[in-house]
Amino acid sequence: MGRSMKVAVIGANGQLGTDLVEVFKEDSPFEVIPLNHKDLDVTISDTLGILKELKPDVIINTAAYVRVDDSELYPEKAFQVNAIGALNVARVASEIDAVNVYISTDYVFDGTKGEPYTEEDTPNPINVYGLSKYAGEIFTRNYSKKYYIVRVASLYGKAGARGKGGNFVDFMIQKARNGEEIRVVDDTFMSPTYTKDVARTLKKFLELKPEFGVYHMVNEGFCSWYEFAKAIFKILEWNVEVKPIKSSELKRLAKRPGFSALRNRKLEELNLKMRPWREALKDYLRERGYL
Ligand SMILES: NC(=O)c1ccc[n+]([C@@H]2O[C@H](COP(=O)([O-])OP(=O)(O)OC[C@H]3O[C@@H](n4cnc5c(N)ncnc54)[C@H](OP(=O)(O)O)[C@@H]3O)[C@@H](O)[C@H]2O)c1
């Protein structure tokens, strides 16, 4: 082999992008090329010419319109970035023969299964954001020669989601510090996932060069948002009251799947185990200096 593999990260200063760049830089067979929104806009195909010049072996596309409620108001915006953007990236990836990694979401599922979704389950999105991401998956599958669709969920990482202005863990801590009342839904279940764990796993995954296709990549286990909030304060040993509420009490524009936990079945087959969400959360809190 000898030559290092060039990996272009689109959305490099995003929440996931930041940890991808950091982890792929650490002693590895990869050379990382960080690309921010100003370097390339996935919705404007001309700007993707930079990829033809750089000729990466792998493109990791984390660019997304991630505002779930706003996507109901501006569906064209969600589709422009999450679907058409994925189409544009897939076309360029094929042209330069690069492996195309599209980061997707648990929100492609409708939440009615009642147990964690595996890669074999059929998506059925119930909101605009989820459908725009599913459209992005289909473009990725049908327009790329070599692709991985990597579904993550409920991300938190030190950069915070740029599109959301932070992450859930930091929001909870801010609220507690401000002495605000904390009310969190206890009827919505998901797999909370640390972006650093996704980055580390994706690095090992790409080194293994598994079969192309769809993969789930979340921390092990699941919980309700209420349990997740409680876990944050338990680990911190802060005496903070968290009030459970029902999702119907929040007047939000987008419907959310009630149970969108994922199981990494195909990663398990590759012996790529991800640690339980509580362990990852503890590490995050320690790394952020909260603990
Ligand atoms: N956050 C979650 O809980 C979650 C859950 C499931 C799946 N995901 C998926 O995970 C991925 C990463 O999410 P994240 O939390 O890291 O979000 P994020 O922090 O908002 O990162 C998105 C990145 O994409 C860039 N971007 C946005 N529009 C772009 C465009 N048109 N062209 C090029 N770059 C663009 C953003 O840059 P600017 O801010 O400068 O525009 C930002 O750097 C997304 O694909 C998302 O759908 C996230």
The ligand as an SDF file (V2000), in Angstrom:
LIG
                    3D

 48 52  0  0  0  0  0  0  0  0999 V2000
  -27.1600   16.4240   15.5610 N   0  0  0  0  0  0  0  0  0  0  0  0
  -27.8370   15.3100   15.6780 C   0  0  0  0  0  0  0  0  0  0  0  0
  -28.4030   15.0040   16.7250 O   0  0  0  0  0  0  0  0  0  0  0  0
  -27.9190   14.3320   14.5220 C   0  0  0  0  0  0  0  0  0  0  0  0
  -28.6960   13.1650   14.6640 C   0  0  0  0  0  0  0  0  0  0  0  0
  -28.7550   12.2540   13.5950 C   0  0  0  0  0  0  0  0  0  0  0  0
  -28.0500   12.5260   12.4230 C   0  0  0  0  0  0  0  0  0  0  0  0
  -27.3240   13.6700   12.3070 N   0  0  0  0  0  0  0  0  0  0  0  0
  -26.5840   13.9210   11.0550 C   0  0  0  0  0  0  0  0  0  0  0  0
  -25.2110   14.0510   11.3790 O   0  0  0  0  0  0  0  0  0  0  0  0
  -24.5780   14.9670   10.4970 C   0  0  0  0  0  0  0  0  0  0  0  0
  -23.7730   15.9810   11.2920 C   0  0  0  0  0  0  0  0  0  0  0  0
  -24.6160   16.7350   12.1670 O   0  0  0  0  0  0  0  0  0  0  0  0
  -24.0020   17.7850   13.1900 P   0  0  0  0  0  0  0  0  0  0  0  0
  -24.6880   17.6010   14.4930 O   0  0  0  0  0  0  0  0  0  0  0  0
  -22.5130   17.7300   13.1340 O   0  0  0  0  0  0  0  0  0  0  0  0
  -24.5380   19.1760   12.5470 O   0  0  0  0  0  0  0  0  0  0  0  0
  -23.8120   20.5950   12.3710 P   0  0  0  0  0  0  0  0  0  0  0  0
  -22.9130   20.8830   13.5260 O   0  0  0  0  0  0  0  0  0  0  0  0
  -24.8760   21.5900   12.0540 O   0  0  0  0  0  0  0  0  0  0  0  0
  -22.8720   20.3710   11.1130 O   0  0  0  0  0  0  0  0  0  0  0  0
  -23.2830   20.5030    9.7920 C   0  0  0  0  0  0  0  0  0  0  0  0
  -22.1270   21.0590    8.9920 C   0  0  0  0  0  0  0  0  0  0  0  0
  -22.5060   21.1470    7.6180 O   0  0  0  0  0  0  0  0  0  0  0  0
  -22.1950   22.4410    7.1150 C   0  0  0  0  0  0  0  0  0  0  0  0
  -23.1310   22.7710    6.0580 N   0  0  0  0  0  0  0  0  0  0  0  0
  -24.4530   23.0890    6.1720 C   0  0  0  0  0  0  0  0  0  0  0  0
  -24.9900   23.3140    4.9700 N   0  0  0  0  0  0  0  0  0  0  0  0
  -23.9820   23.1420    4.0720 C   0  0  0  0  0  0  0  0  0  0  0  0
  -23.9120   23.2230    2.6500 C   0  0  0  0  0  0  0  0  0  0  0  0
  -24.9790   23.5780    1.9180 N   0  0  0  0  0  0  0  0  0  0  0  0
  -22.7280   22.9520    2.0450 N   0  0  0  0  0  0  0  0  0  0  0  0
  -21.6390   22.6220    2.7760 C   0  0  0  0  0  0  0  0  0  0  0  0
  -21.6420   22.5370    4.1170 N   0  0  0  0  0  0  0  0  0  0  0  0
  -22.8090   22.7880    4.7560 C   0  0  0  0  0  0  0  0  0  0  0  0
  -22.3070   23.3490    8.3260 C   0  0  0  0  0  0  0  0  0  0  0  0
  -21.5850   24.5420    8.1230 O   0  0  0  0  0  0  0  0  0  0  0  0
  -22.2850   25.9870    8.3970 P   0  0  0  0  0  0  0  0  0  0  0  0
  -22.8500   25.9190    9.7790 O   0  0  0  0  0  0  0  0  0  0  0  0
  -21.1680   26.9530    8.2370 O   0  0  0  0  0  0  0  0  0  0  0  0
  -23.3700   26.1290    7.3620 O   0  0  0  0  0  0  0  0  0  0  0  0
  -21.7190   22.4580    9.4090 C   0  0  0  0  0  0  0  0  0  0  0  0
  -20.3110   22.5560    9.3930 O   0  0  0  0  0  0  0  0  0  0  0  0
  -25.7010   15.5300    9.6090 C   0  0  0  0  0  0  0  0  0  0  0  0
  -25.6990   14.8250    8.4040 O   0  0  0  0  0  0  0  0  0  0  0  0
  -26.9720   15.2170   10.3700 C   0  0  0  0  0  0  0  0  0  0  0  0
  -28.0710   15.0580    9.5030 O   0  0  0  0  0  0  0  0  0  0  0  0
  -27.2370   14.5740   13.3330 C   0  0  0  0  0  0  0  0  0  0  0  0
  1  2  1  0
  2  3  2  0
  2  4  1  0
  4  5  1  0
  4 48  2  0
  5  6  2  0
  6  7  1  0
  7  8  2  0
  8  9  1  0
  8 48  1  0
  9 10  1  0
  9 46  1  0
 10 11  1  0
 11 12  1  0
 11 44  1  0
 12 13  1  0
 13 14  1  0
 14 15  2  0
 14 16  1  0
 14 17  1  0
 17 18  1  0
 18 19  2  0
 18 20  1  0
 18 21  1  0
 21 22  1  0
 22 23  1  0
 23 24  1  0
 23 42  1  0
 24 25  1  0
 25 26  1  0
 25 36  1  0
 26 27  1  0
 26 35  1  0
 27 28  2  0
 28 29  1  0
 29 30  1  0
 29 35  2  0
 30 31  1  0
 30 32  2  0
 32 33  1  0
 33 34  2  0
 34 35  1  0
 36 37  1  0
 36 42  1  0
 37 38  1  0
 38 39  2  0
 38 40  1  0
 38 41  1  0
 42 43  1  0
 44 45  1  0
 44 46  1  0
 46 47  1  0
M  CHG  2   8   1  16  -1
M  END
$$$$
